[in-house]
Amino acid sequence: MQKLIFFFRDNWIAIAAIILSITSFCFNVLKNIKDRKLANDKELLEQLKQSMQLAYEAMEAGNGSPTNIRTRWLTSARHITRYRELKQSLKTRLFRTICDEQEEYWSNRFYVLLQRIPDSTFFECINPEELEEEQIEPGSAAIVYSMSVWPKDKPDPIDAVAFETIVERYGLFSPKYKHFCEYIWRKHPSLAERVKKQA
């Protein structure tokens, strides 16, 4: 035991250097892992954006209206399905949040596009290449429509912010925002009262 104490006393600089080297090595390994995850997620996010764009472009007829060509609905549904599979591979919270933002953007675009379907006969059409009657496949239609809906199990970030806090923080009841203020007092007086009490 005494020899061990003398060894540490005589070689403390060398031991400290070894400990420092090991610590530095571990720090570098962890940093490299984190950097690799960020780089991979950044690259994956670009693919996810492209998948959403391709899914939308397959559905859009070129004039702001949806297409009723069966194969294009199938193509769009496949892009959406792959998007959802790939999204599960995101490792970092930052890129998952950015991806959710992109998804919300495309979800709204799909919603607007699908609202332009005039009636149920839209789903039955003539294949322009083969001049045969065809129908849009129900599974692909369901997948495409699901892109335009807010998922039931997904929390809405709006719910995390109190109305009165937003109004107070940004001065939304000032004369500058008169029309907004009048609307709230007229249609949602209980919200207006909550803001008044907090002020």
C-alpha positions in Angstrom: 0.0 0.0 0.0 2.8 2.3 0.9 4.5 1.7 -2.4 1.3 2.6 -4.2 1.1 5.9 -2.3 4.7 6.7 -3.2 4.1 5.7 -6.9 1.1 8.1 -7.1 3.1 10.9 -5.3 6.1 10.6 -7.6 4.1 10.2 -10.8 1.0 12.4 -10.2 1.8 14.5 -13.3 1.9 11.5 -15.6 -1.3 10.1 -14.0 -3.1 13.5 -14.4 -2.0 13.6 -18.1 -3.4 10.1 -18.7 -6.7 11.0 -17.0 -6.9 14.2 -19.0 -6.2 12.3 -22.3 -8.9 9.7 -21.6 -11.4 12.5 -20.7 -10.5 14.4 -23.8 -10.8 11.3 -26.0 -14.2 10.4 -24.5 -15.4 14.0 -25.1 -14.2 13.9 -28.7 -16.0 10.6 -29.3 -19.3 11.9 -27.9 -18.9 15.1 -29.9 -18.3 13.1 -33.1 -21.3 11.0 -32.5 -23.5 14.1 -31.9 -22.1 15.8 -35.0 -22.7 12.6 -37.1 -26.3 12.5 -35.9 -26.8 16.1 -36.8 -25.3 15.7 -40.2 -27.3 12.6 -40.9 -30.5 14.2 -39.8 -29.8 17.3 -41.9 -29.4 15.1 -45.0 -32.5 13.1 -44.1 -34.5 16.2 -43.6 -33.7 17.3 -47.2 -35.0 13.9 -48.4 -38.2 14.3 -46.3 -38.9 17.7 -47.8 -38.4 16.3 -51.2 -40.7 13.4 -50.5 -43.5 15.7 -49.4 -43.0 17.9 -52.5 -43.1 14.9 -54.8 -46.2 13.6 -53.1 -47.9 17.0 -53.6 -46.8 17.4 -57.2 -48.1 13.9 -58.1 -51.5 15.0 -56.8 -51.7 18.5 -58.4 -53.0 18.7 -61.9 -51.0 21.8 -62.7 -53.8 24.3 -62.4 -54.2 24.3 -58.6 -56.7 21.4 -58.8 -56.2 17.8 -57.8 -55.8 15.1 -60.5 -58.1 12.2 -60.7 -55.5 10.0 -62.5 -55.3 6.7 -60.5 -51.6 6.2 -60.9 -50.8 9.7 -59.6 -52.8 9.0 -56.5 -50.9 5.8 -56.0 -47.6 7.6 -56.5 -48.5 10.3 -54.0 -49.6 7.7 -51.5 -46.2 5.9 -51.9 -44.3 9.1 -51.3 -46.3 9.9 -48.2 -45.8 6.3 -46.8 -42.1 6.5 -47.4 -42.0 9.9 -45.8 -43.6 8.6 -42.7 -41.2 5.6 -42.5 -38.1 7.9 -43.1 -39.3 10.4 -40.5 -39.0 7.7 -37.8 -35.2 7.7 -38.5 -34.7 11.3 -37.3 -32.5 11.1 -34.2 -32.3 14.8 -33.0 -35.1 16.8 -31.5 -34.1 19.9 -33.5 -34.6 18.2 -36.8 -37.8 16.4 -35.7 -39.2 19.8 -34.8 -38.2 21.3 -38.2 -39.7 18.2 -39.9 -43.0 18.8 -38.1 -43.0 22.3 -39.3 -42.5 21.2 -42.9 -45.2 18.5 -42.5 -47.7 21.2 -41.2 -47.0 23.3 -44.3 -47.6 20.4 -46.7 -50.6 19.2 -44.7 -52.2 22.5 -45.3 -51.3 22.4 -49.0 -52.9 19.0 -49.3 -56.0 20.2 -47.4 -56.5 23.1 -49.8 -55.9 20.9 -52.8 -58.3 18.2 -51.7 -61.1 20.7 -50.9 -61.3 21.4 -54.6 -62.7 17.9 -55.3 -66.2 18.7 -56.5 -68.1 15.5 -55.7 -67.7 11.7 -55.3 -67.7 11.1 -59.1 -64.3 12.7 -59.2 -62.8 9.4 -58.0 -64.0 7.6 -61.2 -62.3 8.6 -64.4 -61.1 7.6 -67.8 -57.4 6.6 -68.0 -56.1 9.0 -70.7 -53.4 6.5 -71.9 -55.6 3.4 -72.3 -59.0 5.1 -72.6 -60.4 2.7 -70.0 -62.6 3.5 -67.0 -60.8 3.4 -63.7 -61.2 4.3 -60.1 -58.9 5.8 -57.6 -57.7 3.0 -55.3 -59.3 3.5 -51.8 -56.1 2.8 -49.9 -54.1 5.4 -51.8 -57.0 7.9 -51.4 -57.1 7.3 -47.6 -53.3 7.8 -47.3 -53.4 11.0 -49.3 -56.4 12.3 -47.3 -54.6 11.4 -44.1 -51.9 13.9 -45.0 -54.5 16.7 -44.9 -55.6 15.9 -41.3 -54.1 16.8 -37.9 -53.4 13.5 -36.2 -55.6 12.8 -33.1 -52.6 11.8 -31.0 -50.4 14.8 -31.9 -50.5 17.7 -29.4 -51.2 21.0 -31.0 -48.5 23.6 -30.1 -51.2 26.3 -29.9 -52.7 24.6 -26.8 -49.5 25.2 -24.9 -49.9 29.0 -25.1 -52.5 30.9 -23.1 -54.6 33.4 -25.1 -54.2 36.1 -22.5 -50.5 35.7 -22.4 -50.1 36.2 -26.1 -52.4 39.2 -26.1 -50.6 40.8 -23.2 -47.1 40.1 -24.4 -47.7 41.5 -27.9 -50.1 44.2 -26.9 -52.9 42.9 -29.2 -55.6 44.9 -27.4 -54.0 48.2 -28.3 -55.7 50.6 -30.7 -53.4 49.4 -33.5 -55.2 46.0 -33.5 -58.7 47.5 -33.0 -60.5 45.1 -35.4 -59.0 42.0 -33.6 -59.9 43.5 -30.2 -63.5 44.2 -31.3 -63.9 40.7 -32.8 -62.8 39.1 -29.5 -65.1 41.3 -27.4 -68.0 40.6 -29.7 -67.6 36.9 -30.4 -65.5 35.7 -27.4 -66.2 37.9 -24.4 -65.0 35.4 -21.9 -61.5 35.5 -23.5 -61.6 39.3 -23.5 -62.5 39.3 -19.8 -59.6 37.0 -19.0 -57.3 39.4 -20.7 -58.8 42.3 -18.8 -58.4 40.6 -15.5 -54.7 39.7 -16.2 -53.9 43.3 -17.2 
